[in-house]
Amino acid sequence: MLPGGAAQADGALRRVLRAGAAARHKVMKNWGVIGGIAAALAAGIYVLWGPITERKKRRKGLVPGLLNLGNTCFMNSLLQGLSACPSFIKWLEEFTAQYKTDQNQSTEHQYLSLTLLHLLRALSCQEVTEDDVLDASCLLEVLRMYRWQISSFEEQDAHELFHVLTSSLEDERERQPRVTHLFDVHSLEQPEITQKQISCRTRGSLPPMSNHWKSQHPFHGRLTSNMVCKHCEHQSPVRYDTFDSLSLSIPAAMWGRPMTLDHCLHHFISSESVKDVVCDNCTKIQAEGTLHGQSIENQRTTFVKQLKLGKLPQCLCIHLQRLSWSNQGTPLKRHEHVQFNEFLIMDIYKYHIPVHKSSQNDLNQKNPEETTSETKDGTAVKPSDAEQPCSTKSLFMNGACSPSFLMTSGTFPLTAFPECSSPVYLYRLMAVVVHHGDMHSGHFVTYRRSPPSPKNPLSISNQWLWISDDTVRKASLQEVLSSSAYLLFYERVHSRVQHQSLELRAEE
């Protein structure tokens, strides 16, 4: 037993320790409550606004990236390329104008055109969004409604998806009525002074057709197939076929010479001999030189077949075929670089109708812009225009030019080429899709122009961007032209005279 003084001291120490434990327990209890409140607040912020890292604002001068949903780089790269084509976005806006009268919000998920327009406007900074990364899964969902089963976890081809989009847009266009509905009061009240009346055999006028159903998408073009007999030089009727992209094979490279886009285009339209073809003209000539009553067999000769471009589109998509096959039958990818330029002249590849001498004088008396002969499938180029670029090959070729020309501004220096001062079919590069890897696996990236400033929306930006899914950075034109292109997106550049002609045609 402790003495009295020691017992009192020991009791005081125990009371102090008990009081400290209670205080510590009270403090720890309060911290637990505070921690629970903080965790609940953080969870509420995450649910309402999402993770902070995904809400960061994008840097000035850049465009939003696209979230990779598994293996959807093929879709992301194609959407970035299409968003750099203003004519395609403008066509979608005119095409979807009919849907604006429908107040149902679910219509956007029913039509491919509306879904595609919403994505392309966001990627071209025409819609207000501060998101740094966008989700394009809605495009795959609407394509499934069009019976296209595209998995986001399997590697696909960007060029095949381009065909899926254009063919689906044509299907959507064909499904709509071609005449004005009786209950479409707004269309019936519109004056008909801007549309020519079409008469049938009964001399009655047909109901007016809406303008957005008459126009094809800006990637729509036509190829001409021309066959001439080698023996009698008789020309068969020209055949027309539609296309939405030019798929060019890469010819065998010559040692010491770079491969250019012109080489691929010339290889595409190069003539080929077709043997053992029945020539009606040769058979007719043979029949005229024989006695009456004798049977004449069909004369078979060799024809020369050549492809040309009957109608060049406003937006030109060029696909460079990089698939080849080994001797063992295994697929291989061709990695060689094909040189291309910021500007592309297509006059020499355009089909033109042969003009007879009797009608040549009449054509020369017309307006120069009207001299091009109109056909039902496309516009034919004047022979002088088609032959103009031939004398400028030493100065300028599609895919090969001097480095000093590459360093010029975004405007085409027509004054530098007096022999080709006014090309009719001049195109400007808008985007490039590149595939890295082999035939079994790889990754798609895109080079595209930055959208124009809001102050001048009709201008063309000279700033290029490199985009890989959700990663976006600035790039130089030299880096773009040095890439191994898989898809090239060009847009036609109209001169001042051509702009005035288009406005007159629109008014007529």
Secondary structure, DSSP 8 states (H G I E B T S, - for coil): ---HHHHHHHHHHHHHHHHHHHHHHHHHHHHHHHHHHHHHHHHHHHHHH--GGGG----TT---EE---SS-HHHHHHHHHHTT-HHHHHHHHHHGGGGGG---GGGGGT-HHHHHHHHHHHHTT-S----SEE--HHHHHHHHHTT----TTS---HHHHHHHHHHHHHHHHHHS-SS--TT-HHHHTS--TTS---B-TT--B-----HHHHS--TT-EEEEEEEEETTT--B---EEEEESSEEEE-----TTS-EEHHHHHHHHH--EEEEEEE-HHHHHHHHHTS-TT------EEEEEEEEEEEE--SEEEEEEE-EEE-TTS-EEE----EE--SEEE-GGGB------HHHHHHHHTS-TTT-S-B-SS-B---HHHHHGGGGGTTT-BTTB--HHHHTS-SS--GGG-GGGSS-SSEEEEEEEEEEEE-SSSEEEEEEEE----TTSTTS----EEEEETTEEEEE-HHHHHTS-EEEEEEEEE--HHHHHHHHHHHH-
